[in-house]
Amino acid sequence: NEKDKSEIKEIPMPMPASNVMLVHKGKVTRIGFKIDAKGNKVRVARSTGDEI
């Protein structure tokens, strides 16, 4: 029908975690994992190698 109007609606939705980057020391960085000395799996900033 020619009288009907279309519109674009913005609907809030959850954002996938894969689309989010972590900020470490003021810069965005990717995250990796490594095993520490105690055998625990820890997150590591790829840009600096620091544990997060």
PDB file of N, H, CA, C and O in Angstrom:
ATOM      1  N   ASN A   1       0.840  -1.168   0.000  1.00  0.00           N
ATOM      2  CA  ASN A   1       0.000   0.000   0.000  1.00  0.00           C
ATOM      3  C   ASN A   1       0.893   1.243   0.000  1.00  0.00           C
ATOM      4  O   ASN A   1       1.861   1.309   0.758  1.00  0.00           O
ATOM      5  N   GLU A   2       0.578   2.219  -0.837  1.00  0.00           N
ATOM      6  H   GLU A   2      -0.209   2.166  -1.453  1.00  0.00           H
ATOM      7  CA  GLU A   2       1.398   3.423  -0.974  1.00  0.00           C
ATOM      8  C   GLU A   2       1.305   4.340   0.238  1.00  0.00           C
ATOM      9  O   GLU A   2       2.204   5.154   0.448  1.00  0.00           O
ATOM     10  N   LYS A   3       0.255   4.240   1.039  1.00  0.00           N
ATOM     11  H   LYS A   3      -0.476   3.580   0.869  1.00  0.00           H
ATOM     12  CA  LYS A   3       0.068   5.124   2.182  1.00  0.00           C
ATOM     13  C   LYS A   3       0.846   4.654   3.416  1.00  0.00           C
ATOM     14  O   LYS A   3       1.051   5.435   4.345  1.00  0.00           O
ATOM     15  N   ASP A   4       1.273   3.408   3.438  1.00  0.00           N
ATOM     16  H   ASP A   4       1.105   2.773   2.684  1.00  0.00           H
ATOM     17  CA  ASP A   4       2.045   2.893   4.573  1.00  0.00           C
ATOM     18  C   ASP A   4       3.440   3.504   4.569  1.00  0.00           C
ATOM     19  O   ASP A   4       4.077   3.619   3.521  1.00  0.00           O
ATOM     20  N   LYS A   5       3.904   3.889   5.740  1.00  0.00           N
ATOM     21  H   LYS A   5       3.387   3.796   6.591  1.00  0.00           H
ATOM     22  CA  LYS A   5       5.254   4.445   5.851  1.00  0.00           C
ATOM     23  C   LYS A   5       6.170   3.399   6.470  1.00  0.00           C
ATOM     24  O   LYS A   5       5.771   2.636   7.349  1.00  0.00           O
ATOM     25  N   SER A   6       7.379   3.384   5.999  1.00  0.00           N
ATOM     26  H   SER A   6       7.703   4.004   5.285  1.00  0.00           H
ATOM     27  CA  SER A   6       8.367   2.487   6.597  1.00  0.00           C
ATOM     28  C   SER A   6       9.254   3.305   7.527  1.00  0.00           C
ATOM     29  O   SER A   6       9.376   4.520   7.371  1.00  0.00           O
ATOM     30  N   GLU A   7       9.859   2.648   8.474  1.00  0.00           N
ATOM     31  H   GLU A   7       9.760   1.661   8.601  1.00  0.00           H
ATOM     32  CA  GLU A   7      10.744   3.331   9.399  1.00  0.00           C
ATOM     33  C   GLU A   7      11.828   2.371   9.868  1.00  0.00           C
ATOM     34  O   GLU A   7      11.682   1.151   9.794  1.00  0.00           O
ATOM     35  N   ILE A   8      12.905   2.948  10.347  1.00  0.00           N
ATOM     36  H   ILE A   8      13.023   3.939  10.407  1.00  0.00           H
ATOM     37  CA  ILE A   8      14.000   2.160  10.903  1.00  0.00           C
ATOM     38  C   ILE A   8      13.939   2.314  12.411  1.00  0.00           C
ATOM     39  O   ILE A   8      13.984   3.431  12.926  1.00  0.00           O
ATOM     40  N   LYS A   9      13.838   1.207  13.116  1.00  0.00           N
ATOM     41  H   LYS A   9      13.802   0.300  12.698  1.00  0.00           H
ATOM     42  CA  LYS A   9      13.777   1.232  14.573  1.00  0.00           C
ATOM     43  C   LYS A   9      15.077   0.694  15.136  1.00  0.00           C
ATOM     44  O   LYS A   9      15.625  -0.289  14.636  1.00  0.00           O
ATOM     45  N   GLU A  10      15.566   1.344  16.177  1.00  0.00           N
ATOM     46  H   GLU A  10      15.121   2.142  16.583  1.00  0.00           H
ATOM     47  CA  GLU A  10      16.742   0.848  16.882  1.00  0.00           C
ATOM     48  C   GLU A  10      16.272   0.076  18.100  1.00  0.00           C
ATOM     49  O   GLU A  10      15.585   0.619  18.965  1.00  0.00           O
ATOM     50  N   ILE A  11      16.645  -1.189  18.164  1.00  0.00           N
ATOM     51  H   ILE A  11      17.204  -1.630  17.461  1.00  0.00           H
ATOM     52  CA  ILE A  11      16.239  -2.059  19.259  1.00  0.00           C
ATOM     53  C   ILE A  11      17.491  -2.451  20.042  1.00  0.00           C
ATOM     54  O   ILE A  11      18.406  -3.045  19.472  1.00  0.00           O
ATOM     55  N   PRO A  12      17.550  -2.131  21.336  1.00  0.00           N
ATOM     56  CA  PRO A  12      18.724  -2.523  22.128  1.00  0.00           C
ATOM     57  C   PRO A  12      18.863  -4.044  22.179  1.00  0.00           C
ATOM     58  O   PRO A  12      17.903  -4.760  22.465  1.00  0.00           O
ATOM     59  N   MET A  13      20.061  -4.516  21.898  1.00  0.00           N
ATOM     60  H   MET A  13      20.841  -3.935  21.665  1.00  0.00           H
ATOM     61  CA  MET A  13      20.340  -5.949  21.897  1.00  0.00           C
ATOM     62  C   MET A  13      21.670  -6.175  22.613  1.00  0.00           C
ATOM     63  O   MET A  13      22.504  -5.270  22.656  1.00  0.00           O
ATOM     64  N   PRO A  14      21.879  -7.345  23.167  1.00  0.00           N
ATOM     65  CA  PRO A  14      23.186  -7.645  23.763  1.00  0.00           C
ATOM     66  C   PRO A  14      24.269  -7.686  22.686  1.00  0.00           C
ATOM     67  O   PRO A  14      24.019  -8.113  21.559  1.00  0.00           O
ATOM     68  N   MET A  15      25.459  -7.242  23.041  1.00  0.00           N
ATOM     69  H   MET A  15      25.662  -6.895  23.956  1.00  0.00           H
ATOM     70  CA  MET A  15      26.569  -7.244  22.094  1.00  0.00           C
ATOM     71  C   MET A  15      27.397  -8.513  22.299  1.00  0.00           C
ATOM     72  O   MET A  15      27.720  -8.859  23.436  1.00  0.00           O
ATOM     73  N   PRO A  16      27.743  -9.208  21.216  1.00  0.00           N
ATOM     74  CA  PRO A  16      28.575 -10.407  21.359  1.00  0.00           C
ATOM     75  C   PRO A  16      29.952 -10.060  21.937  1.00  0.00           C
ATOM     76  O   PRO A  16      30.545  -9.046  21.570  1.00  0.00           O
ATOM     77  N   ALA A  17      30.441 -10.880  22.816  1.00  0.00           N
ATOM     78  H   ALA A  17      29.960 -11.704  23.115  1.00  0.00           H
ATOM     79  CA  ALA A  17      31.734 -10.640  23.462  1.00  0.00           C
ATOM     80  C   ALA A  17      32.877 -10.634  22.453  1.00  0.00           C
ATOM     81  O   ALA A  17      33.914 -10.019  22.702  1.00  0.00           O
ATOM     82  N   SER A  18      32.703 -11.307  21.323  1.00  0.00           N
ATOM     83  H   SER A  18      31.861 -11.807  21.121  1.00  0.00           H
ATOM     84  CA  SER A  18      33.759 -11.342  20.315  1.00  0.00           C
ATOM     85  C   SER A  18      33.938  -9.992  19.629  1.00  0.00           C
ATOM     86  O   SER A  18      34.963  -9.764  18.987  1.00  0.00           O
ATOM     87  N   ASN A  19      32.958  -9.090  19.753  1.00  0.00           N
ATOM     88  H   ASN A  19      32.125  -9.276  20.275  1.00  0.00           H
ATOM     89  CA  ASN A  19      33.049  -7.767  19.135  1.00  0.00           C
ATOM     90  C   ASN A  19      33.595  -6.709  20.091  1.00  0.00           C
ATOM     91  O   ASN A  19      33.614  -5.527  19.748  1.00  0.00           O
ATOM     92  N   VAL A  20      34.031  -7.105  21.264  1.00  0.00           N
ATOM     93  H   VAL A  20      34.015  -8.065  21.543  1.00  0.00           H
ATOM     94  CA  VAL A  20      34.484  -6.163  22.281  1.00  0.00           C
ATOM     95  C   VAL A  20      35.972  -6.380  22.532  1.00  0.00           C
ATOM     96  O   VAL A  20      36.435  -7.517  22.621  1.00  0.00           O
ATOM     97  N   MET A  21      36.721  -5.274  22.645  1.00  0.00           N
ATOM     98  H   MET A  21      36.345  -4.351  22.572  1.00  0.00           H
ATOM     99  CA  MET A  21      38.133  -5.381  22.993  1.00  0.00           C
ATOM    100  C   MET A  21      38.353  -4.776  24.370  1.00  0.00           C
ATOM    101  O   MET A  21      37.671  -3.828  24.757  1.00  0.00           O
ATOM    102  N   LEU A  22      39.298  -5.323  25.097  1.00  0.00           N
ATOM    103  H   LEU A  22      39.852  -6.093  24.782  1.00  0.00           H
ATOM    104  CA  LEU A  22      39.624  -4.865  26.434  1.00  0.00           C
ATOM    105  C   LEU A  22      40.601  -3.696  26.346  1.00  0.00           C
ATOM    106  O   LEU A  22      41.465  -3.676  25.470  1.00  0.00           O
ATOM    107  N   VAL A  23      40.470  -2.727  27.244  1.00  0.00           N
ATOM    108  H   VAL A  23      39.767  -2.744  27.956  1.00  0.00           H
ATOM    109  CA  VAL A  23      41.403  -1.604  27.316  1.00  0.00           C
ATOM    110  C   VAL A  23      42.377  -1.885  28.456  1.00  0.00           C
ATOM    111  O   VAL A  23      41.968  -2.088  29.600  1.00  0.00           O
ATOM    112  N   HIS A  24      43.671  -1.894  28.131  1.00  0.00           N
ATOM    113  H   HIS A  24      44.003  -1.729  27.203  1.00  0.00           H
ATOM    114  CA  HIS A  24      44.722  -2.163  29.118  1.00  0.00           C
ATOM    115  C   HIS A  24      45.775  -1.071  28.984  1.00  0.00           C
ATOM    116  O   HIS A  24      46.347  -0.882  27.910  1.00  0.00           O
ATOM    117  N   LYS A  25      46.028  -0.361  30.064  1.00  0.00           N
ATOM    118  H   LYS A  25      45.563  -0.514  30.936  1.00  0.00           H
ATOM    119  CA  LYS A  25      46.984   0.756  30.080  1.00  0.00           C
ATOM    120  C   LYS A  25      46.632   1.820  29.039  1.00  0.00           C
ATOM    121  O   LYS A  25      47.519   2.395  28.408  1.00  0.00           O
ATOM    122  N   GLY A  26      45.330   2.079  28.862  1.00  0.00           N
ATOM    123  H   GLY A  26      44.610   1.612  29.374  1.00  0.00           H
ATOM    124  CA  GLY A  26      44.871   3.136  27.969  1.00  0.00           C
ATOM    125  C   GLY A  26      44.800   2.769  26.503  1.00  0.00           C
ATOM    126  O   GLY A  26      44.445   3.613  25.680  1.00  0.00           O
ATOM    127  N   LYS A  27      45.126   1.534  26.148  1.00  0.00           N
ATOM    128  H   LYS A  27      45.414   0.848  26.817  1.00  0.00           H
ATOM    129  CA  LYS A  27      45.079   1.110  24.748  1.00  0.00           C
ATOM    130  C   LYS A  27      44.272  -0.174  24.632  1.00  0.00           C
ATOM    131  O   LYS A  27      44.245  -0.993  25.551  1.00  0.00           O
ATOM    132  N   VAL A  28      43.615  -0.339  23.484  1.00  0.00           N
ATOM    133  H   VAL A  28      43.637   0.326  22.737  1.00  0.00           H
ATOM    134  CA  VAL A  28      42.872  -1.582  23.271  1.00  0.00           C
ATOM    135  C   VAL A  28      43.861  -2.702  22.984  1.00  0.00           C
ATOM    136  O   VAL A  28      44.892  -2.489  22.346  1.00  0.00           O
ATOM    137  N   THR A  29      43.536  -3.886  23.458  1.00  0.00           N
ATOM    138  H   THR A  29      42.698  -4.059  23.976  1.00  0.00           H
ATOM    139  CA  THR A  29      44.428  -5.022  23.276  1.00  0.00           C
ATOM    140  C   THR A  29      43.630  -6.308  23.165  1.00  0.00           C
ATOM    141  O   THR A  29      42.519  -6.416  23.685  1.00  0.00           O
ATOM    142  N   ARG A  30      44.203  -7.264  22.491  1.00  0.00           N
ATOM    143  H   ARG A  30      45.105  -7.177  22.068  1.00  0.00           H
ATOM    144  CA  ARG A  30      43.604  -8.596  22.443  1.00  0.00           C
ATOM    145  C   ARG A  30      44.020  -9.361  23.693  1.00  0.00           C
ATOM    146  O   ARG A  30      44.973  -8.992  24.380  1.00  0.00           O
ATOM    147  N   ILE A  31      43.297 -10.420  23.969  1.00  0.00           N
ATOM    148  H   ILE A  31      42.523 -10.720  23.412  1.00  0.00           H
ATOM    149  CA  ILE A  31      43.539 -11.208  25.173  1.00  0.00           C
ATOM    150  C   ILE A  31      43.996 -12.604  24.781  1.00  0.00           C
ATOM    151  O   ILE A  31      43.467 -13.214  23.852  1.00  0.00           O
ATOM    152  N   GLY A  32      44.986 -13.091  25.506  1.00  0.00           N
ATOM    153  H   GLY A  32      45.417 -12.595  26.260  1.00  0.00           H
ATOM    154  CA  GLY A  32      45.430 -14.464  25.357  1.00  0.00           C
ATOM    155  C   GLY A  32      45.380 -15.140  26.717  1.00  0.00           C
ATOM    156  O   GLY A  32      45.065 -14.505  27.724  1.00  0.00           O
ATOM    157  N   PHE A  33      45.687 -16.412  26.744  1.00  0.00           N
ATOM    158  H   PHE A  33      45.943 -16.928  25.926  1.00  0.00           H
ATOM    159  CA  PHE A  33      45.706 -17.165  27.994  1.00  0.00           C
ATOM    160  C   PHE A  33      47.043 -17.863  28.125  1.00  0.00           C
ATOM    161  O   PHE A  33      47.646 -18.275  27.133  1.00  0.00           O
ATOM    162  N   LYS A  34      47.504 -17.993  29.372  1.00  0.00           N
ATOM    163  H   LYS A  34      47.015 -17.659  30.178  1.00  0.00           H
ATOM    164  CA  LYS A  34      48.705 -18.786  29.634  1.00  0.00           C
ATOM    165  C   LYS A  34      48.555 -19.416  31.009  1.00  0.00           C
ATOM    166  O   LYS A  34      47.703 -19.019  31.804  1.00  0.00           O
ATOM    167  N   ILE A  35      49.389 -20.396  31.268  1.00  0.00           N
ATOM    168  H   ILE A  35      50.081 -20.719  30.622  1.00  0.00           H
ATOM    169  CA  ILE A  35      49.390 -21.080  32.556  1.00  0.00           C
ATOM    170  C   ILE A  35      50.483 -20.447  33.415  1.00  0.00           C
ATOM    171  O   ILE A  35      51.641 -20.381  33.002  1.00  0.00           O
ATOM    172  N   ASP A  36      50.113 -19.979  34.616  1.00  0.00           N
ATOM    173  H   ASP A  36      49.173 -20.033  34.952  1.00  0.00           H
ATOM    174  CA  ASP A  36      51.110 -19.356  35.488  1.00  0.00           C
ATOM    175  C   ASP A  36      51.898 -20.417  36.254  1.00  0.00           C
ATOM    176  O   ASP A  36      51.698 -21.615  36.052  1.00  0.00           O
ATOM    177  N   ALA A  37      52.791 -19.972  37.129  1.00  0.00           N
ATOM    178  H   ALA A  37      52.954 -18.999  37.293  1.00  0.00           H
ATOM    179  CA  ALA A  37      53.673 -20.880  37.870  1.00  0.00           C
ATOM    180  C   ALA A  37      52.910 -21.840  38.775  1.00  0.00           C
ATOM    181  O   ALA A  37      53.387 -22.942  39.044  1.00  0.00           O
ATOM    182  N   LYS A  38      51.731 -21.438  39.250  1.00  0.00           N
ATOM    183  H   LYS A  38      51.344 -20.543  39.031  1.00  0.00           H
ATOM    184  CA  LYS A  38      50.923 -22.290  40.124  1.00  0.00           C
ATOM    185  C   LYS A  38      50.024 -23.245  39.349  1.00  0.00           C
ATOM    186  O   LYS A  38      49.326 -24.063  39.948  1.00  0.00           O
ATOM    187  N   GLY A  39      50.035 -23.146  38.023  1.00  0.00           N
ATOM    188  H   GLY A  39      50.602 -22.482  37.537  1.00  0.00           H
ATOM    189  CA  GLY A  39      49.200 -24.022  37.206  1.00  0.00           C
ATOM    190  C   GLY A  39      47.825 -23.458  36.906  1.00  0.00           C
ATOM    191  O   GLY A  39      46.972 -24.163  36.367  1.00  0.00           O
ATOM    192  N   ASN A  40      47.596 -22.187  37.248  1.00  0.00           N
ATOM    193  H   ASN A  40      48.289 -21.614  37.686  1.00  0.00           H
ATOM    194  CA  ASN A  40      46.311 -21.548  36.971  1.00  0.00           C
ATOM    195  C   ASN A  40      46.302 -20.947  35.572  1.00  0.00           C
ATOM    196  O   ASN A  40      47.320 -20.440  35.102  1.00  0.00           O
ATOM    197  N   LYS A  41      45.160 -21.006  34.915  1.00  0.00           N
ATOM    198  H   LYS A  41      44.333 -21.418  35.297  1.00  0.00           H
ATOM    199  CA  LYS A  41      44.997 -20.388  33.606  1.00  0.00           C
ATOM    200  C   LYS A  41      44.665 -18.912  33.825  1.00  0.00           C
ATOM    201  O   LYS A  41      43.661 -18.594  34.462  1.00  0.00           O
ATOM    202  N   VAL A  42      45.501 -18.005  33.302  1.00  0.00           N
ATOM    203  H   VAL A  42      46.317 -18.263  32.784  1.00  0.00           H
ATOM    204  CA  VAL A  42      45.303 -16.571  33.509  1.00  0.00           C
ATOM    205  C   VAL A  42      45.187 -15.855  32.170  1.00  0.00           C
ATOM    206  O   VAL A  42      45.720 -16.306  31.157  1.00  0.00           O
ATOM    207  N   ARG A  43      44.468 -14.715  32.189  1.00  0.00           N
ATOM    208  H   ARG A  43      44.034 -14.349  33.013  1.00  0.00           H
ATOM    209  CA  ARG A  43      44.349 -13.894  30.988  1.00  0.00           C
ATOM    210  C   ARG A  43      45.575 -13.002  30.868  1.00  0.00           C
ATOM    211  O   ARG A  43      46.091 -12.505  31.869  1.00  0.00           O
ATOM    212  N   VAL A  44      46.043 -12.801  29.629  1.00  0.00           N
ATOM    213  H   VAL A  44      45.624 -13.206  28.816  1.00  0.00           H
ATOM    214  CA  VAL A  44      47.246 -12.025  29.374  1.00  0.00           C
ATOM    215  C   VAL A  44      46.955 -11.039  28.248  1.00  0.00           C
ATOM    216  O   VAL A  44      46.339 -11.403  27.246  1.00  0.00           O
ATOM    217  N   ALA A  45      47.401  -9.780  28.412  1.00  0.00           N
ATOM    218  H   ALA A  45      47.902  -9.485  29.226  1.00  0.00           H
ATOM    219  CA  ALA A  45      47.285  -8.783  27.347  1.00  0.00           C
ATOM    220  C   ALA A  45      48.303  -9.131  26.270  1.00  0.00           C
ATOM    221  O   ALA A  45      49.494  -9.246  26.560  1.00  0.00           O
ATOM    222  N   ARG A  46      47.846  -9.298  25.027  1.00  0.00           N
ATOM    223  H   ARG A  46      46.879  -9.204  24.792  1.00  0.00           H
ATOM    224  CA  ARG A  46      48.758  -9.672  23.944  1.00  0.00           C
ATOM    225  C   ARG A  46      49.762  -8.569  23.630  1.00  0.00           C
ATOM    226  O   ARG A  46      50.891  -8.858  23.235  1.00  0.00           O
ATOM    227  N   SER A  47      49.366  -7.311  23.799  1.00  0.00           N
ATOM    228  H   SER A  47      48.448  -7.076  24.120  1.00  0.00           H
ATOM    229  CA  SER A  47      50.248  -6.206  23.435  1.00  0.00           C
ATOM    230  C   SER A  47      51.440  -6.065  24.378  1.00  0.00           C
ATOM    231  O   SER A  47      52.529  -5.683  23.948  1.00  0.00           O
ATOM    232  N   THR A  48      51.240  -6.375  25.672  1.00  0.00           N
ATOM    233  H   THR A  48      50.356  -6.685  26.021  1.00  0.00           H
ATOM    234  CA  THR A  48      52.314  -6.180  26.650  1.00  0.00           C
ATOM    235  C   THR A  48      52.791  -7.464  27.308  1.00  0.00           C
ATOM    236  O   THR A  48      53.909  -7.517  27.821  1.00  0.00           O
ATOM    237  N   GLY A  49      51.961  -8.497  27.301  1.00  0.00           N
ATOM    238  H   GLY A  49      51.053  -8.454  26.884  1.00  0.00           H
ATOM    239  CA  GLY A  49      52.306  -9.735  27.976  1.00  0.00           C
ATOM    240  C   GLY A  49      51.981  -9.722  29.453  1.00  0.00           C
ATOM    241  O   GLY A  49      52.258 -10.697  30.152  1.00  0.00           O
ATOM    242  N   ASP A  50      51.391  -8.622  29.952  1.00  0.00           N
ATOM    243  H   ASP A  50      51.166  -7.830  29.384  1.00  0.00           H
ATOM    244  CA  ASP A  50      51.035  -8.505  31.369  1.00  0.00           C
ATOM    245  C   ASP A  50      49.798  -9.330  31.684  1.00  0.00           C
ATOM    246  O   ASP A  50      48.905  -9.476  30.850  1.00  0.00           O
ATOM    247  N   GLU A  51      49.758  -9.870  32.906  1.00  0.00           N
ATOM    248  H   GLU A  51      50.485  -9.751  33.583  1.00  0.00           H
ATOM    249  CA  GLU A  51      48.551 -10.556  33.371  1.00  0.00           C
ATOM    250  C   GLU A  51      47.471  -9.521  33.649  1.00  0.00           C
ATOM    251  O   GLU A  51      47.753  -8.413  34.105  1.00  0.00           O
ATOM    252  N   ILE A  52      46.248  -9.898  33.370  1.00  0.00           N
ATOM    253  H   ILE A  52      46.018 -10.798  32.999  1.00  0.00           H
ATOM    254  CA  ILE A  52      45.113  -8.994  33.601  1.00  0.00           C
ATOM    255  C   ILE A  52      44.286  -9.543  34.740  1.00  0.00           C
ATOM    256  O   ILE A  52      43.276  -8.947  35.114  1.00  0.00           O
TER     257      ILE A  52
END
